[in-house]
Amino acid sequence: MSATISGFSKLSKSEKIDWIVSHYLSNSKSAKQTITQYFNADQKLQQLHDEFIENTITNYYLPLGVAPNFVINNKTYAIPMAIEESSVVAAASNAAKFWMQRGGFKAKVLSTTKIGQVHFVFTGNFEDLKQYFNTIKSKLITDTKPITANMEKRGGGIIDIELRDKTEDLEHYYQLHATFETLDAMGANFINSCLEQFAKTFKTEADKYLSAPIEIVMSILSNYVPNCLVRAEVSCKVEDLKNKTISGIAFAEKFVRAVNIAEIEPYRAVTHNKGIMNGIDAVVLATGNDFRAVEAGVHAYAVKNGKYSSLTHAKIEEGVFTFWIELPLALGTVGGLTGLHPLVKVALDILGKPSAKELMQIVAVAGLAQNFAALRSLTTTGIQEGHMKMHLMNILNQINATHEEKEEIIQHFKTHTVTHSAVVSEIEKLRQ
């Protein structure tokens, strides 16, 4: 059940599948059938998917859902979400409907600066290095003109380059710390191309000015973008939060206290923020953006004050409840998968072909809505009641329930608590 191979990448897709099935899946016909049944019947479309990554053997599906009724800055959206977890889309939809009736969400982009760095080692005198940098800085920018020309035409490009001395943290370690504006592109390839040219120019010209050589370690963008920030919020009068079981002030006070706990308790904050990322990642993935980069940057931002903390905040002032989020999001609506993946194009069309700034606002709102829905459940009915009812269909599919059985079981659990054992018990009763 294990084997090595040389030249796997040179095999055709069918040969790759046969090798995997033979060496790792015990020549299972059902495993091969599962792999091949996810192929797209359209060969051109399948080839497009095959070429997204290396060593492709099939497609891996995630549900693409839609959460309607989001009012953001007085504009109504239906938000596409790609995710496998039960209740996420339902929770977002419920929060959207709740706030639609209370003025909707407000969002604004605070800044859009992105970061890239050339990391290098220099053993000579720092003052000489600083003088050299000041001399060469304009040439660093000039030498990237073939790369930046199109971006500059659209209003973006290199904002600045700084020399940073990091030798207190690591011996002989310095950086060229560059800031960029990439407009509607996420900009990873653009930034990395600029950085590699910086490094080439910086190292080549150093021989003319410095007695010690410069050793370039690496040139790479940073996914920590604390100056690419967006803020989203909701607010209403406290009395507008009441429902049949709780007064507005009681709900607001309990809700704020729950957020306060996440602000000071890392064990709670991690789960709190994970719920936020349920909403954020689902939209980021649906729109063809890099959710791993977003995750890394957001969680780094959550610890910016030295302790991991909540990304959302809440307050009650003069009878008004306010709930908000502020976080870094480097997103794009052009380039990458946004122009290649057919469903990404559809998702962006559903959103009205947003700019990168508008998408930042939409994604932040999705995270805020998700967190509101989760905290609303946690502080009132408890999280499991709604989640387990949404999870019911997964349980029914696991035990191969028929359509008729599903209808009866769903009806039964409208008034009963959902657990795996309870569902199995009810199925057994039906089948007797």
N, C-alpha and C positions, 0 to 999 in steps of 0.2 A: 504493500500500500504506500510505498514511497519510491521515488526515483529521481535522478538528475538527468539533464539533457543539455546538449550544446546546440545552439542554433534554433531554439524554440521560436524566436521572433521571425525567423525566415520561413516557417511553415505556413501553409494556407490556414484559413480559419477552420475548415473541416478537419485538417490534419491536427491542429491544436486540440480540437474537441476530442478527436479519437484518442490522442495521446493521454489527455486528462482522464477520460473515461476508462481507458485501459489500465493506467498506472495508479489512479487515485479513487476511482469509483467502481472498482471490481467489474468492469465491463457491463455495468448496469444499463439495460435498455431503457428503463424508466428515467434514469438520470439524464441520459442523452436526449430522450424525448422532451424532458423538462427544459433542457438547455435550448433545443432547437425550436420549441413551440413559442418562444419569446422573440423569434426573428420577425422582422416586419416584412409583409408580403411585397411591399414596394422595394425592389432591389436597390434603386438609387438612394432612397431614404435610408435603407439598411446600411449601405456603404458609408453614408455620411456619419451615422452613429458608430460604425466600426472604426472610423478614422479619428474620432474624438480622442481616444487613448490608444495605448499599445497593447498588443496581445489580447485583443477583444475576442471573446467566445460567444457572447450573446448580449441581450439588453436586460437591464434590471429595472423593473417598474416600481414607481411610487405613485400613490394616488395624487391627482391634481384636483384640489377642491377650490371652491370659491366662497368667500365670506362677504355677503352683500351689506348694504346699508351703512357704509362708513362715510360719514360727513366730515371732511377735513378741510379746514379753511373755507367753509361754505360750499364746497364742491363734493358731490356724491361719487363714491367709488364702490366697485365690487373688487375685492382683493383676492387674487389667485394665490393659493398656498399649496406647496408640495411637501407632504409629510405623511409618515406612516402611523403616527400616534393618535389613538382614539380621543375624541372630545376637543382637540385643539381648534379645529375649524368651527365647531359648534360654539365653543366658548368665545372665540373672536366675534362670531356673528351675534351672539347674545349681547356682548359688550357694545358692539356697534349699534345695535338697535336701542339699547338702554341710553346711550349718549346722543343718538340721533334726536331723541325727544327732549334733550337738555342742552341743545346748542352745538352739539358735535365736538370734534377735536380741533384744537389749534396747534399748528406746528410751524417752526421756522428753522432755517439753516443758519447756524451761528458763524461757521467758517468752513473752508473747504481745502485747506492746505494739507498736502501730503509730503511724506518724508522719504528720503533715500540717503544712503551712506556709503562712502568708500572707507573701508577699514584698512589701516596700514601701520607698519612698524618703521620707526626712525630712531637711530641710536645717537644722532648728533645733537647739536645745540638747538634748543627750542627757539631761541631768538632768531637764529638763522632760518629755521623752518618757517617761522611767522613772516619774516621779511620776504622769503621766497614765495609764500602763498599770496601775499599782497601784490607781488609783482606778476604772478602767473594767473591770478583769478580771472581777469578779463579774457585771457586766452582760453581758459577752461570753458567759458561760456561760448566764445566765438567758434571753437572747434566742434561744438555740438550743433551748430546752425543747420547742417543738413538733416539732423534728427528732429530739431525743434521747429523748423520752418512752418509746417502745416498746423502744428498746435498753436504757434504764435499767431497765425492768420485768424484763428478762431478766438483768440484772446487769452490763451493759456501759455504754458511754458515754464521756464526756470524762474523762480522768484528770487532765490539767494543761495549762496554757498558760504559756509562758515568753516573755519579750521577749529577743531575742538581737541584740547589736550586732555587725554584720559589716563595719563601716566600714574596718577594717584591710585587708580583702580587696577591697572595692569601695566607692567614695566614696558616702556618704549611704545605704548599704544596711542595712536591718534586717529582722528576721523576727519573726512570731509563730509560735513553734515549739510545736505541740500534740501531745499523746500521747493515744491512744485504745485502748479495749478493745472489739472488735467481735464477740466470741464466735464463733459458727459461721458468720458471714458474713465474706467477705473484706473487705467494708466500704468499698470505694472510693467508691460513691455517697454513703453515709452521711458519710464523712469529708469529701468535697468539699463536700457541702451545709453541713456545720458550718463549714467554713473560709470559704465565701462569706458566711455570716451573720456570722462574726467580722469579716470585712473590711468589711462594710456598717456594722455597729455601730461599729467602730473608727474608720472614716473620718468617719462622721456626727457622732459625739460629739466628735471632735477639735477641731471648730470652736469648741466651748465652752471648751476648756482650753489650746489651743496657739496660739502666734503664727504659726507656719509650718504650711502644709497637709501632709497625708499623701497621698502618691500610691501607690495600690495597683497593684503591677505584675501580680501573679497570685496565685491561691489554689489550691493543689493538694496532694494527698497525695504522699508519697514512697514509691517502691518499694524504697528502701533501708531495711530493717527489722532492724537489728542487735540489737534487743531483742525480736525475735519469733523465738526460737531453739529448735531441736530438736537432740537428740543421739541417735545410734544407734550401737551397738557389737556386736561379737562377740568371744568369747574362748574359748580351750580350752588344754589342755596341749599343749606343743610336739610331743610324740610323736604326738598325734592328727592331725597334719597330714601324716604320711607317706603315700606311696603306693608303687606298684610300682617307680617310677624314681628316687625321691628320699627322703631321710630327713626326718623332721619338722624337725629343727634346721636342716638345710641349706635347706629350703624357707622356714622362718620367717626366717632371716637374709637370704636373698636377697630375700624379699618386703619386709621392713623397709627394706632398702637401696634398693629401688625407690621406696618411699614417700619416703624421705629425699631422694632425687634430685629428686622432684617438689616437695618442700618448699623446695628452694634454687635450682632451675633453672626460670625462667619458661617457657622454650621447651617443656620437658617438662610443666610444671604445666598449661599451657593444654590440651594434649591429654589429660592425666590427668583434668582436671576436665570436659572435654567428654565423656569416657566416663561420668563420674558423672551428667552431665546427660542422657545417653541414657536412663538409668533414671528420673530425676526427671521430665523433660519428658513422657515417655510416660504416666506416671500422672497428672500434672497435666492433660495434654490429655484423657485418657480421662474424668477427673472434672469436666470443664468449667471448669477454672481457667485463669488467665492465665499461660501459660508464658513469655511475653516479660517480664512483670514479675518472675517468679521468676528467670529467667536474669539480668536486670540486677542484681537485689538480691544474688544469690549471687556473681556475679563481682566486684561491689563489695566484698563481704565477704572474698573471696579476696585482696584487696589492702589489707586494713585495717591491716596493719603496715608499709605503705609499699612492699611488693614483692609481686608476684603469686605466690601459693603454693598448694600442695595444700590441698584441703578435707578430705582424709582424713589420718589419722595412724596409726602402728603402733609397737608396742614388744614387747620380750620381757623379762619380769621374773620371776625365780624360777621359771623353767620354764613360764611361761604366756605365750601369744601373745595380744595384744589389738589389735584393729583398729577404729577408730572414725571417725565424722564428726560435725561440728557445723556447722550452717549456718542461715541465716535463711529461713523459709518463711511467707509470708502467704497462707493458703488459706481457702477457704470451702466449706461443704457445704449452705448455703442461699443463695437469691438467684442472680441472673445465670442462666447456662445450666443450673445445677444443677436448677432447677425447670422448665425448658423442653425441653431436648434429651432425647428419649426414651432414647438410648443412654447419656447421662450418668446418667440415673436408674437404668438397668440396672447400670452400672459401680458406682455407689454402693451399690446393693442387693447386688451381688456382695461388696462389702467389708463388708456388714453395717450399712449406713447409719451410717457413722462420724461422730463429731463432728469439728469442725475440728482439734482437738488430736490426735485419733486419726489423722486423715488426714495431719497433719504427720509423725507418727511413721512411718506406712506409706510415705510418699514418701521420707523420709530413708533408710529401710531399703532401698528400691528403688535409690537412688543408691549406697549402701554395697555392696549385693550386686553391682551392675553393675561397680563398681570392683574388688571382690575377684575377680570372674570374669576381668576384663581382665588384672589383674596376675598372677593365677595362670597364665594362658596366656602372657603376656609372659615370665615368669621361668622357664617350663618348656618347653612345646612351641613357643612363638612364637604370635603373635596370628593369623597368616594361615591356619594349618591349619584351625582351627575356623571362622573367619569365611568363608573361601573355600568351604568345604563348604556353609555356609548360603547363600552367594551363588550356588551352583551353579544353583538353580532360576531365578534371575533371568537368568542367562546362557542357559539352555535356552529360556526364554520369548522372549528377544531374538531367538533364531535359529529360532523357530517349531517347536520340537521337538514331535513327536507324543507321545501318552501312552506308547506302546510304546518310543519312542526314549528318553524320560525314564527309564523303568524300567531300561533297559540301561545308560545313561550313569551313573545314580546308583549302580548296582551296581559299575560299573567304577571309579568314583572313591572307593569305600570303601577302596581300597588304592593309590590314585595321587594325586599332588598336583594340586589344582585350579588351573588358570589358564585365562584366556579362550581362548588359542590351543590349549591341550590339549583343551578341550571341543569347539571347532570341528573340530579334527582328528579326534576320535572320532566326531562326527556324520557327517563326510564319509566315514569308513570304513564306517559303518553304511549310509549311503545309496548306497554303491557296490555 
